[in-house]
Structures are given as structure tokens and as C-alpha cells.
Amino acid sequence: MKKLVKKGSGIVLILIAICWFLIHSLTIYPSPQTTLITSATKVEAVVLSQDDKNAITCYQPSLTTKDITQNHLRLLVWNLHKGLDKGWQQALTDYSEFADFVLLQEATSEQQLPTLLPNLSNQLFAMPFAYRGVHSGVALLTKFTPQSYCSASVAEPWIRFPKASISSLYPLANGQSLLVISAHLINFELIPDAYQQQLQQLSQQVKWHTGPVILAGDFNAWSEERTKLLRDMAQQLGLVEVKFEPDYRVRFNQHPLDYVFVRGMNVIQAKTEENKASDHNPLLLELSFQ
């Protein structure tokens, strides 16, 4: 009996030590740490608006913008698996070479993206948490200068690590603006309450906007219920789901996890490629304005 008590006490002490380590190694922010880096320099920004109900904060950078005048855009959408897999740097560099926009999930401060991809000179990050000093979240990289940008996050109900989105507006020559959103949605939840909360955040941002829209990322739509919620939201907002050929998107229970939705844009080409540099395969698109 004494041996069992000692063994049980030892397990409890180990669990306490693990919890202490996690608590002191993990920082969760009330709202994502949101940063714009232009030509490897952090840009100052002021809070433009704050939607407390939906936990969305928008910012105005101190930059002069130029209109997007080109009609075609090339996109890369990719969950980087935090850069844990061999060869991700070269793969990301290759896929991004001709991209106008790169939308990333599971981006981290350790990846040094401003140094790795200097050609995409305007880089937005929304990092809702940091583990052992390494910030993690979503990124939106482009050569175009943003008018404004917004970030939002919702905590995972079980593991508490938040999932985030970053959105940005880019002026167009016709007086409209392009809304681009990189999103990573809640994963570990059986009843999708927090998932719907995050969909509401995305929906609210698209509702505010009247011009073209690109909404993309890892939506963790691994069930029929989640897929229906996602597609219902897209339909209500007038967004069109992009179809891929070939389609090597990573799946769970036969449901794709990664999606791209557009409004006011034509899809010229949309494909995926098999790649071992992440646990997700990259999505490659060419779009044009309607």
C-alpha cells in the first residue's frame, strides 16, 4: 500500500511540474499580437475600430498606399505546420516566387519570414499566443501596401491555444478595395460553438465590405456539420467556393480542411500539390477581377 501511495504521489508531483512548466512557458493574449512589417521594419499603427462583441480589432498603419492596378493575382495558401517539417523553407520560397499574396497558417516568429521572403515586402501577422517565447498564428504576405487591417481570435475550448484570423484592405484603381483574409479555425471541439463564434468573426468582416473578397485558410472543416456551417456562411455572404484540380488537399474523415472562397473574382486556375514540407499541401491559385 505504501508503495502505491508513493507511486501515486510521484505521479501527482510530475503532473504538477508539467502544469507549472506549461503555465510559465505559455502566454495567451487577450487579443492577437498584430504586427505589420514593411521592408523588414515594424510599422506603427493606431487602433481604427474595436468590435467588442465579436472581438475584432482593426488598425490604421502610418503608410502611403498605392492602388492595385494589375487585373490578375497569384495566391499561395498554406498551413506551415509551424515549420516543423524538413524542407519547408525552400518549398515556401519556391511557391512564393511569383505570388502576389501568401496566406499562411501556423506561422511563427521563429520562421523569420521577413528575412526568408523579402520580395513580399508587406507582411502582416496576428499571433494569439506564444510558447517559450515563440509567437504563433496566421500571416498575410504581399507586395501591396494595406489601407487597414484587422485581427481576431477565439480560444480552443479544450487546449486553450487560440486560433486567429488576419484581414486587410488593399485599394483598387476603380475606387473599390480588395479584402483578403487568412484564417485558421478552431479544431478540438465536438459541439462547434467556438467554431461558430469564429465563423461569425469572419462573417462580420465580410459583411462590412462591398468590394472583391478572398477568404482562405485552414478551416478545420473535418465533419459534415462543420462543412455545412462553413458553406452556409459562404452562401449567405455571396462567396463562391473554389474547386481545385488536381485536389490533394489534406482530409480528415474525407472532408477537406483547407478552403478558398472568393467574391467579385474569376478563378483562372486553382490547383494543389503534394508536398512533404508540411502536414498540409499548398493551395496555388490564379485569380482575376470581374
C-alpha positions in Angstrom: 0.0 0.0 0.0 2.8 2.4 0.9 4.5 1.7 -2.4 1.2 2.6 -4.2 0.8 5.8 -2.2 4.4 6.8 -3.0 3.9 6.0 -6.7 0.6 8.0 -6.8 2.3 10.9 -5.0 5.1 10.8 -7.6 2.7 10.9 -10.5 0.8 13.9 -8.9 4.1 15.7 -8.5 5.1 15.1 -12.1 1.7 16.3 -13.3 2.0 19.4 -11.1 5.5 20.1 -12.5 4.2 19.7 -16.1 1.3 22.1 -15.4 3.7 24.6 -13.8 6.0 24.4 -16.8 3.2 24.9 -19.3 1.7 27.8 -17.4 5.0 29.6 -17.2 6.0 28.7 -20.8 2.7 29.7 -22.4 1.4 33.3 -22.9 -2.1 33.7 -24.3 -3.0 37.3 -25.4 -6.5 38.8 -24.8 -6.3 39.8 -28.5 -3.7 38.7 -31.1 -0.4 40.5 -31.1 -0.9 42.2 -34.5 2.1 43.5 -36.4 2.8 44.9 -39.9 6.4 44.6 -41.1 7.3 46.6 -44.2 10.7 46.0 -45.8 11.8 44.3 -42.6 10.8 47.2 -40.4 7.9 47.2 -38.0 5.3 49.9 -38.9 3.4 51.9 -36.3 -0.4 51.8 -36.4 -3.3 53.2 -34.5 -6.5 51.4 -33.5 -9.1 52.3 -36.1 -12.0 50.4 -34.6 -12.9 47.8 -32.0 -15.8 45.4 -32.2 -16.0 44.2 -28.6 -19.0 41.9 -29.3 -17.1 39.9 -31.9 -13.6 40.6 -30.5 -12.3 42.2 -33.7 -9.7 44.9 -33.6 -8.8 47.0 -36.7 -5.7 49.1 -37.3 -4.7 52.0 -39.5 -1.0 51.9 -40.5 1.1 55.1 -41.0 1.8 54.3 -44.6 1.0 55.7 -48.0 -0.9 53.2 -50.2 -0.9 52.7 -53.9 -3.7 51.2 -55.9 -3.6 47.6 -57.2 -3.6 48.2 -61.0 -3.0 44.6 -62.2 -6.0 42.5 -63.1 -4.5 39.1 -62.3 -3.4 37.9 -58.9 -1.5 34.8 -57.9 -2.0 33.3 -54.4 -0.4 30.7 -52.2 -2.4 29.4 -49.2 -0.6 27.0 -46.8 -0.6 25.7 -43.3 3.1 25.5 -42.5 2.8 23.1 -39.5 4.9 25.6 -37.6 7.9 24.9 -39.8 8.5 21.5 -38.1 9.0 19.5 -41.3 12.2 19.3 -43.3 12.5 21.5 -46.4 9.7 23.9 -45.7 11.9 27.0 -46.2 12.9 26.0 -49.8 9.3 24.9 -50.6 7.8 28.1 -49.3 10.4 30.2 -51.2 9.7 28.3 -54.4 5.9 28.6 -54.1 6.1 32.2 -53.2 8.4 33.3 -56.0 5.6 34.6 -58.3 2.9 35.0 -55.7 1.1 38.4 -55.1 -0.4 37.1 -51.9 0.8 34.4 -49.5 -1.7 33.4 -46.8 -0.2 31.3 -44.1 -1.5 29.4 -41.0 0.7 28.1 -38.2 3.2 30.8 -38.9 5.7 31.5 -36.1 8.1 34.3 -35.2 10.9 31.6 -35.3 10.4 31.2 -39.1 11.9 34.7 -39.8 9.5 35.2 -42.7 10.6 38.9 -43.4 14.1 37.6 -44.0 13.1 34.5 -45.9 10.6 36.3 -48.2 11.9 39.9 -48.7 10.1 40.2 -52.1 6.8 40.2 -50.2 7.6 43.4 -48.5 4.4 44.0 -46.6 3.9 41.2 -44.0 1.0 41.1 -41.6 1.0 38.8 -38.5 -1.7 38.0 -36.0 -0.2 36.0 -33.1 -2.7 35.0 -30.4 -0.2 33.1 -28.2 3.5 32.5 -27.5 5.1 29.3 -26.3 8.6 29.5 -24.8 9.0 32.9 -26.4 7.9 31.8 -29.9 4.8 33.5 -31.2 2.4 31.6 -33.3 -0.6 32.4 -35.5 -1.5 33.5 -39.0 0.2 35.6 -41.6 -0.7 37.6 -44.8 2.2 38.5 -47.0 2.1 40.6 -50.1 3.9 43.3 -52.1 0.9 45.6 -51.8 0.5 48.2 -49.0 -2.6 47.7 -46.8 -5.1 50.5 -46.2 -6.1 49.0 -42.9 -6.1 45.6 -41.3 -8.0 43.6 -38.6 -7.3 40.7 -36.3 -9.4 38.4 -34.2 -9.1 35.1 -32.3 -11.1 32.5 -30.3 -9.6 30.2 -27.7 -9.7 26.4 -28.3 -12.2 25.1 -25.7 -10.1 22.1 -24.6 -6.5 23.1 -25.1 -7.0 26.9 -24.8 -4.5 27.7 -27.6 -6.4 30.4 -29.6 -7.0 30.3 -33.3 -6.7 33.5 -35.2 -7.5 35.4 -38.4 -5.9 38.4 -40.1 -7.7 40.5 -42.7 -6.6 43.5 -44.8 -7.9 46.0 -47.3 -6.0 47.0 -50.4 -7.1 49.9 -52.7 -8.0 49.2 -56.3 -7.8 51.5 -59.3 -11.6 51.6 -59.7 -12.1 53.1 -56.3 -13.1 49.9 -54.6 -10.8 47.9 -52.2 -9.9 44.2 -52.1 -10.5 42.4 -48.8 -8.1 39.5 -48.1 -8.5 37.2 -45.1 -6.1 34.5 -43.8 -7.9 32.3 -41.3 -7.2 29.3 -39.0 -10.3 27.9 -37.3 -11.0 26.0 -34.1 -10.1 22.3 -34.2 -10.6 20.5 -30.9 -14.3 20.8 -30.2 -17.1 18.3 -30.7 -20.0 20.7 -30.4 -18.9 23.6 -32.7 -19.9 26.6 -30.5 -16.5 28.2 -30.6 -16.2 27.3 -34.3 -19.4 29.2 -35.0 -18.1 32.1 -33.0 -15.1 32.3 -35.2 -17.2 32.0 -38.3 -19.2 35.0 -37.0 -16.0 37.0 -36.8 -15.2 36.2 -40.4 -18.8 36.9 -41.5 -18.9 40.2 -39.8 -15.7 41.4 -41.6 -17.0 40.3 -45.0 -20.4 42.0 -44.3 -18.7 45.3 -43.7 -17.1 45.1 -47.2 -18.7 45.8 -50.6 -15.8 45.1 -53.0 -14.0 41.9 -54.0 -13.1 39.3 -51.3 -10.6 36.5 -50.9 -11.2 34.3 -47.8 -8.8 31.4 -47.4 -7.1 29.2 -44.9 -7.3 26.1 -42.7 -10.9 25.9 -41.7 -10.6 22.5 -39.9 -13.9 21.5 -41.5 -13.5 17.9 -40.6 -17.1 16.9 -40.2 -20.4 17.2 -42.1 -21.7 19.7 -39.5 -18.6 21.9 -39.8 -18.6 21.8 -43.6 -22.3 22.8 -43.7 -21.8 25.7 -41.3 -18.9 26.9 -43.4 -20.7 26.6 -46.7 -23.9 28.1 -45.3 -21.9 31.2 -44.2 -20.2 31.5 -47.6 -23.6 31.3 -49.4 -25.1 34.0 -47.1 -22.2 36.3 -47.9 -22.3 35.7 -51.7 -18.9 33.9 -51.6 -18.1 31.2 -54.1 -16.1 28.1 -53.1 -13.0 27.5 -55.2 -12.7 24.0 -56.7 -9.2 22.5 -57.2 -7.8 20.4 -60.0 -5.9 18.3 -59.0 -7.2 18.3 -55.5 -4.6 17.0 -53.0 -6.0 18.9 -50.0 -5.4 17.2 -46.7 -8.6 15.5 -45.5 -10.0 14.1 -42.2 -13.0 11.8 -42.4 -12.9 12.5 -46.2 -13.6 16.2 -45.5 -11.0 18.8 -46.8 -9.6 21.1 -44.1 -8.4 23.9 -46.4 -10.7 26.2 -48.4 -10.7 29.3 -50.5 -13.8 31.4 -51.1 -14.0 34.4 -53.4 -16.4 37.2 -54.3 -16.1 39.5 -57.3 -13.3 37.5 -58.8 -12.8 34.9 -61.5 -10.9 31.7 -60.9 -8.4 31.2 -63.8 -6.6 28.3 -62.2 -6.7 26.5 -58.8 -4.5 23.5 -58.0 -2.8 21.8 -55.1 0.5 20.0 -55.0 1.6 17.1 -52.8 4.5 18.1 -50.6 6.2 16.7 -47.5 7.3 20.0 -46.2 4.2 20.3 -44.1 1.3 18.1 -42.9 -0.9 20.2 -45.3 -0.5 20.5 -49.0 -0.2 24.0 -50.6 -3.0 25.6 -52.5 -2.0 27.6 -55.6 -4.4 29.9 -57.4 -4.6 32.5 -60.2 -7.5 34.9 -60.0 -8.7 37.9 -61.9 -11.1 40.7 -61.0 -14.6 40.6 -62.5 
